[in-house]
Amino acid sequence: MQSPAIAHRRFLNGDAAATTFPLFRLKPTPSIASPFSVRMSLREDAPSLAVVGVTGAVGQEFLSVLSDRNFPYRSIKMLASKRSAGKKYTFEDNEYVVEELTADSFKDVDIALFSAGGSISKEFGPIATNCGSVVVDNSSAFRMDDSVPLVIPEVNPDAMSHIRIGSGKGALIANPNCSTIICLMAATPLHRRAKVLRMVVSTYQAASGAGAAAMEELELQTREVLEGKRPTCKIFKQQVLSVLLLYAFNLFSHNAPVLPNGYNEEEMKLVKETRKIWNDKDIKVTATCIRVPVMRAHAESVNLQFASPLDEDEAREILKKAPGVVVIDDRASNHFPTPLEVSNKDDVAVGRIRRDESQDGNYGFIGYLCLWGPNTQGGCSKCCPDCRDVAVIQDISFCQVNLRWKNVWLEGEAEDVDSGC
């Protein structure tokens, strides 16, 4: 019997017999081309790549995303653990042998893509940069390191404007947490217009963020409850007053560890990462993160307080023009973003845009955001039309961020277990 994760994936690909989810294509055709117009292939003038953790589900999907982006390469190293070394993979009609990840793996590598978890990133990321590689890291290992830019390409591309590929000078680029990406993709365009002073965020995070096993347990629990059986609780196995924490038909506080201040780690990531990305230590951010019994696509409620008034209609127009954002805000038919509707779409869907009646004038807005994955297509050439190095890094960053959002550990265990989605 196929797993629910794979069944869901098959249905999103159009296999109506796979499960009962609505039809969506798994990988949308890019609407905007890569800065490079050729199909991903060997090119002498292109960067040399290394993919760390290539044998895992995350690494395999990352290759697929690179191909979807038409990202060219001069050479590509497929790196994994010692036990996976020697495996052979066919990619883009070429056969590659997986190499063991060692300190010598990054010689002559221009861009190293890390999606193998925080511990691997901490050990080998600095080694790669010392070899002159630009490291794009998908874990939380370096996010709050003051010397490492934390980048959402549509939001703060200037943070990596100093980085040059192939210069021999290595660098690290970190990707933010999933909740931060959703929030700031929509909030930043408004922040640029009226300056956000305070932000209150509530997240509704799907099972996919916790990995394939969580998705499988959600479906299993649903069946067991409907059949009157005792539910299986292995993934979220905390007990409250001797009652197992049920995921199906239930909501609960995000499973990240709770800190002494009462916030959990997921909530504090959003607070700290927002301040770093916006370069504003004074902005006030508070968050509540909830796990919901939805297979894929996270959602958020975001309340913004501005320094200057912002008309509701103007705010809506700003969001409509923002890269990576689509507005679904039909009050007449009560049509707003839903997780099922945005599945396999690449934009942040925004709806329920309205003035905050608890604040005087047009100083506050409330919005509802829903996301399968952030935009991976636009932004590169728009932001940096004259800077090839930054355009390339942005392109690869789009791939890496998109990888996080596709939650690609659907057919295996999550490798980036500290990502917190």
KOLTORBA-287969 format. One record per residue: residue in one letter; x, y, z of N, C-alpha, C in turn. Coordinates in steps of 0.1 Angstrom, whole numbers, plus 5000, padded with zeros to 4 digits. Example, Ala and Ser with C-alpha at 12.3 -4.5 7.8 and 13.67 -1.06 7.14 Angstrom:
// residues 2
a513249435078512349555078513249675078;s512849785071513749895071512950005079;
//
This chain:
// residues 421
m500849885000500050005000500950125000;q500650224991501450344990501150435002;s502150515006502050605017501050715014;p500450785024499550895021500351015014;a501551025018502351135012502551114997;i502850994993502950964979501650964972;a500550914979499250924973498851064970;h499051144980498751294978499551354967;r500751314966501651364955501151314942;r500751194941500251134928498951214924;f498051244934496851314930497151454926;l498151514932498451654928499051654914;n499551534910500051524896498951484886;g497751464891496651434882496051294882;d496551204892496051074892494851064901;a493651074896492451084903492150954912;a492850844909492650724917493450714929;a494450814930495350804941494850824955;t493950934956493450964969492251054966;t491851144976490651224974490951374975;f492151404972492551544972492251604958;p492051744957491751804945492951804935;l492651824923493651814913494551934912;f495851914912496752024910497951954904;r498752024895499951974890501051984901;l501851884902502951894913503952004910;k504352014898505452114895504952204884;p504452324887503952414877505052454867;t504652484855505552524845505952674848;p507252704849507652834852507052934842;s506553044848505953154839506953254835;i508053264843509153354839510453274838;a511153294828512353214825513453254835;s514453164837515653184844516453294837;p517353364845518253454838519053394827;f519153254827519853184817518753124808;s518753134795517653094787517852954782;v518952884785519152744780518652644790;r518452524785518152414794519352374802;m519052334814520152294823521052194817;s522352224815523252144808524652184811;l525652104807527052134809527352264800;r527952364807528352484800529652534806;e530652564798531952604803531852744810;d530852824807530752954813529852964825;a529352844829528452834840529152804853;p528452814865529152784878529252634879;s530252594887530352454891529552434904;l528852324905527952304917528252184925;a527852184937527952064946526652064954;v526051944954524751924962525051834973;v524951884986525251804998523951745003;g524051615004522851535008522051494996;v522651464985521951444973521151314973;t521551214981520751084980519451084988;g519351184997518051195004516951254995;a515751245001514551294993514751444990;v515251515000515451654998516451684987;g517651614987518651634977518151594963;q517351484962516851444949515851544943;e515051594952514051694947514751824943;f515851854950516551974947517151974933;l517651854929518051844915516951874905;s515751824909514551844901514251994900;v514352064911514052204911515052284903;l516352244904517352304896517052294881;s516652174877516252144863515052234859;d514052244868512952324865513252464863;r514352514870514752654869515652674857;n515952564849516852574838518252634842;f518652584853519952644858521152564852;p521952634845523152564839524252544848;y525152454845526252424854527452374845;r528652404850529852364844530152214848;s529952194860530152054866529252044878;i528951924882528151904894528651784902;k528851804915529251704924528051654932;m527851524933526851474941527451414954;l527151474965527851444978526851394988;a527251294995526451225006527351165016;s526751085025527451015035528350905029;k529150845038530050735033529250615029;r528150595036527350475032526650485019;s526550605014525850625001526850644990;a528150654993529150674983529150554973;g529350584960529350474950528050454943;k526950504949525650494942525750574929;k524950524919524950594907523550654904;y523550774899522250844895522350894881;t521250884874521250944860520451074862;f521051184857520451314858520751384845;e519651444839519851514826520551434816;d520251304816520851204806522351174809;n522851214820524251184823524251104836;e525151014837525350924849526350984859;y526050994871526951044881527150944893;v528350944898528650854910528650944922;v527950904932527850984945529250974952;e529751084956530951084963530751104978;e531651054986531551075001531851225004;l531051285013531351415017532551425026;t533551495022534751515030535251655029;a536251685037536851825037537451865023;d537651765015538251785002537251794991;s535951794994534851784984534651914976;f535152024982534752154976535852224968;k536852154964537852214955537252244942;d537452364937536952414924535352414924;v534652424935533252434935532852574937;d532052634928531652764929530452784939;i529452694938528252704946528052574953;a527952574966527652444973526252464980;l525352364977524052364981523852264993;f523452315004523452235016521952205020;s521552085020520152045024520251915032;a521251905041521451785048521351795063;g520751905068520551925082521652015088;g521352075100522152175106523552125110;s523651995115524951945120525951935108;i525451895096526351885085526752025080;s525752115080526052255076527052315085;k526952295098527952355108529352295106;e529452175102530752105101531352145088;f530552135077531152145063530952285057;g530052365061529752495056531052575056;p531652595068532852675068534052615060;i534152485059535152425051534952465036;a533652465032533352495018533752645015;t533352725024533652875022535152895021;n535952825030537352835030538052795017;c537252705010537752664996537252754985;g536552864989536152954979534752944974;s533952844980532652824975531652914981;v530552954974529453024979528452914984;v528252914997527352815003525952875005;v524952805000523552845002522952735011;d522652765024522352675034520852675037;n520252555037518752545040518452515054;s519452505063519152475077519152605085;s518952585098518952695107520352725113;a521352655108522652665115523252805115;f523052885105523753015104522753135103;r521553105105520553215103520753335112;m521153315124521353435133522753475135;d523653415127525053455126525153595120;d525653695127525753835122526553845109;s527453755107528253765095527653695083;v526553625085525853555074524553615070;p524453655057523153715053522053615053;l520853665058519653575059518753635048;v518453555037517953615025516653555021;i515653645018514553605009514753684996;p514953624985515353704973514453814969;e513153804971512253914968512254024978;v512853994990512754095001514054175003;n515154105004516454165007517554114999;p517454124986518554074977519854154979;d519754274984521054354986521954294997;a521354215005522154155016523254065011;m523154024998524153934992524854004980;s524754134979525254204968526754204967;h527454174979528854174980529454044975;i528653944973529153814970529453794955;r530553734952530953714938531253564936;i530653504927530853364923532153354915;g532953254919534153224912535253314915;s535153404925536153494928537253434937;g536953314942537853254952537653294966;k536653384968536353424981534953364985;g534953274994533753204998532853285006;a531553245007530553315015529453215019;l528753255029527553175033526353255032;i525253195027523953255026522953165033;a522153215042521153135049519753165044;n518953055044517553075041516753085054;p515753165054514953185066514053065069;n513353065081512352965084511152985075;c510352875074509152885066508252995069;s507853005082506953105087507353245084;t508653265085509153405082509053435067;i509353335059509253365044507753405041;i506753325045505453365042505053505046;c505353535059505053665065505653775057;l506953775055507653885050507453905035;m507153795028506853815013505653905012;a504653905020503553985019503654115027;a504354115038504454235047505454335042;t506454285035507554375031507154485021;p506354455011505854565002505154675009;l504354635020503654735027504554815037;h505554735042506554795051507354905044;r507654885031508354985023507555105021;r506255095021505355215018505055295031;a504855225042504355295054505055255067;k506055175067506855125078506055055089;v506254935090505654855101506254875114;l505454915124505954935138505754805146;r504654735144504354615152503654515143;m503954395145503354285138502954165147;v501654125146501154015153500853905144;v501453785145501253675136500753555143;s499753485137499353355141499553265129;t500153155131500453055120499552935122;y499252875111498452745110499252655101;q500152565107501152495100500752355097;a500952315085500552185080501452065084;a500951945082501751825086503051815078;s503051855066504151845057505451905063;g505252015071506452075077507151985087;a506451885092507051795102507551665095;g507451655082507951545075506951435071;a507451345063506551235058505851155068;a506651125079506051045090504851115096;a504951245097503851325103502551315094;m502851325081501751325072501051185072;e501851085073501350945073500550925086;e501050975097500350955110499051035110;l499051145104497751225103496651145096;e497051085084496051005077495650885085;l496650815091496450695099495450725111;q495750835118494950875129493450905125;t493350975113492051005108491250875106;r491850775099491150655097490850585110;e491750585119491550505132490450575140;v490350705140489350775148487950745142;l487850755128486650725122486150585123;e487150495125486750345126486650305141;g486750405150486550375164487750305171;k488950315165490150245170490950345178;r491850295187492750375195493750435185;p493850565184494750625175496250605178;t497050585167498450575168499150715170;c499950725180500550855183502050835185;k502850845174504250825175505050955172;i504551035163505351155160505151265170;f503951295173503551395183503051315195;k503951265203503651165213503651215227;q503551355229503451405242502151355249;q502151345261500951305268500551415278;v499251455278498751555287497651485296;l497951475308497051415318496751275313;s497851205309497751065304496951045291;v496551155285495851155272496851185261;l496951085251497851105240497451235232;l498451295227498251415218497751375205;l496451385202495851345189496051465179;y496551425167496751525156495451535148;a494851425144493651425136492551495143;f491751575136490651655142491051735154;n492251795154492751865165493651975161;l493852065170494852175168495752165181;f497052205180497852215192499052305189;s499552355200500752445199501852375191;h502552455183503652395175504552315184;n505052205178505752105186507252145188;a507652265185508952315188509052325203;p510252315209510452335224509952465229;v509352465240508952595247510052655255;l510352785253511452855260510952915273;p511952955281511553015294510553135293;n510653205282509753325281508253285277;g508053155275506653105272506453095257;y507353155249507253135234507953005231;n507552935219508352825215509352865205;e510252775201511352815192510852865178;e509752805174509252845161508852985161;e508153025172507653165173508853265174;m509853225181511053315183511853325170;k511853225162512453235149511853345141;l510553355141509853455133510253595138;v510253605151510653735157512053775154;k512953695156514453725154514753745139;e514253655131514553655117513953775110;t512753815114512153945109513054065111;r513554075124514354185127515654185119;k516254065117517454065109517254095095;i516254035089516054055074515654205071;w514854255080514454395078515454495083;n516454445090517554525096516954635105;d516054585114515354675123515154605136;k516054635146516054575159514854625168;d514254735163513254795172511754755168;i511654685157510254645153509754545163;k508554555166507854465176507154355169;v507554235172506854115166506554015176;t505253965176504853855184504153755176;a504353625180503853525171503253405180;t502253345174501653215180501653115169;c502353005171502352905160501652775164;i500752735155499852625158499952525147;r499952395151499952285141498552245138;v498152235126496752205122496752085113;p495652005113495551885106495251895091;v496251965085496151985070497451915064;m497351855053498451785047499551875043;r499251975035500252065030499752215030;a500652305029500452445028500152515041;h501052595046500852675058500052795056;a499452845066498652975066499053055077;e498753185076499053285087498053395087;s497753445099497053565101498053665105;v498053785098499053885101498354015104;n498654075115498054205119499254305119;l499154415111500254515110499854645116;q500754715123500554845127501554935120;f501155045114502055125106502455255112;a503555315108503955445113503155555107;s502755535095501955635087500655565081;p499655645079498455585074498555525060;l497855415058497855345045496455305041;d495955365030494655335026494455185022;e493355125025493054985022493254955008;d492655034999492755014985494155024980;e494955114985496355124981497155004986;a496854954998497554835003497254724994;r496054704989495654594980496354604967;e496454724962497154744949498654714950;i499254754962500654724964500954574964;l500054504971500254364971500054294958;k499154344950498854284936500154304928;k500954404930502054434922503354364928;a503254314940504454264947504954134940;p506254114938506753984933506453874942;g505953754937505753644945504453644953;v503653734951502353754958501153754949;v500153684952498853684945497753724955;v496853804951495753854959494553774956;i493953704966492653634965491753694975;d490953784972490253864982488853904977;d487953804975486653834969485653824981;r485353944986484353944997482953904993;a482553934981481153914977480853764977;s481853684973481653534973482353464984;n482853534994483653485005484753395000;h485453434990486453354984487853414988;f488553334996489853385001490853265000;p492153275003493053165001492753045010;t492952935005492852805013494052715009;p494452635019495552545016495452455004;l494252405001494052324989494152404977;e493652524977493652604965495152644961;v495952664971497352714968498352594966;s497852474969498852364967499452354953;n500752344953501552344941501552474933;k501152584940501352714934502552774941;d503252864934504552914939504453054946;d503253114946503153244952502553244966;v502753344974502053364986500653424983;a499653354987498253404984497853484996;v497353604993496853695004495453735002;g494653725013493253765013492853825027;r491553845028490953905040491654035044;i491954115034492654235036491654345041;r491854395053490954485059491554575069;r490954685071491454785082491254725095;d492154745104492054695118491154805126;e489954765129489054855136489454885150;s490454815155490854845169491954955169;q492355005157493355115156492655235149;d492955355154492455475148492955495134;g492155545125492555575112493055455104;n493855485094494355375085495755335089;y495955315102497255285107497455135110;g496455055107496554905109495754825099;f496254715096495654625086495754475091;i494754395087494754255090494754185077;g495554075075495453995063495653855066;y495153765057495353625059496153575047;l497253495050498153455040498153295040;c498353245028498353105026499453065015;l500252965018501352935009501652795008;w501852744996502452614993503952634992;g504352734984505852764982506052894977;p507152964981507353104976507753104961;n507553224955507853234941509253194938;t509453104928510753064924511053114910;q510153194904510453234891510853374889;g510153474894510453614892511453674902;g512053784899512753854908514253864905;c514853764899516253764897516753874888;s516253874876516653974866516054104869;k514954114876514354234879515154314890;c515654234900516354304911517754344907;c518354254899519854284896520054264882;p519554344873519754324859521154334854;d521954404862523354434857524454364865;c523954274874524954204883524754054881;r525553994873525453854870525653764882;d526553804891526853724902525653714912;v525053824915523953834924522753764917;a522653784904521453714897521553564898;v522853514897523053364898522753324912;i523253394922522953354936521453364939;q520853464934519353474937518653364930;d519053324918518453214911518553084920;i519753064925519952944933519252954946;s519153074951518353094964516953064962;f516353104951514953074948514752924947;c515752854941515652704941515552654955;q516552694963516652644977515452674985;v514952804984513752834992512552754987;n512452744974511352664969511452524974;l512652464975512852334980512252314994;r512552415003511952405016510452405016;w509852485007508452495007507752375000;k508352304991507752184986507752074996;n508452095007508451985017508651855011;v509851845005510051734996510451605003;w510451605017510751475023509551385024;l508751395013507451325013507651175011;e508851135005509050995003510250945011;g510551015021511650975030511651065042;e512551035051512551125063513151255060;a512651355068513151495066514651495070;e515451555061516851565064517151695072;d516351795069516651925076515651935088;v515951845098515051835109514951955117;d515852055116515852165124515252285117;s514652265106514152375098512852435105;g512152355112511052405120509752425113;c509652385101508352405094507252325099;
//
